[in-house]
Amino acid sequence: MTALLSDRPATPAAFPSHRRVTAYVAGGLDGVLRVVSMLRGRGYKVRDLSVQVCDGVVESAVSCTVALTAAETTLLVQRLRRRPAVVSADEV
């Protein structure tokens, strides 16, 4: 008997789950707005979003939780890293 691809259980990475991504941005609130605009423009369904902008600090933090697969999370982190305002981005 030959097992079909549909007979195999899907790997956990294939299912969307809530994943937390943090980006550190330069430019204060302008940098934060660029990241948030990218999330909105790309249609990411953000479950929660937190922003930390402190006066006198070079970098601000943008953290969000989004329902994504592992591959989609990797793509989001890559997209964030390509933004000029983003200093670094990682899945937490």
C-alpha positions, 0 to 999 in steps of 0.5 A, a space after each residue: 500500500 502506498 501512503 499518499 501525501 495527504 495521509 501523512 500528518 502535517 508538521 507543527 510548523 505547517 500550522 499557524 500559531 501565535 508568534 512574537 516578533 520584535 524589531 528594534 528601530 532607529 528614528 524614534 516614532 517615525 521608525 516605529 510608524 514605518 514598521 507598523 505601516 508595513 505590517 498593515 500594508 502587508 495585511 498581517 493580522 496583528 493580535 497585539 502590538 507594543 511599542 517602547 519609545 524612550 526620549 534620548 535612546 537611539 533605538 525603539 522597540 516594536 513587538 507584535 504577536 501574529 498568527 503565522 507558520 514558521 515559514 511566514 515568520 521567517 519571511 516577516 523577519 526578513 521583510 523587517 530587516 530590509 526596512 531602512 529604519 530597522 536595526 535588528 529583528 528577531 522572533 522572540 
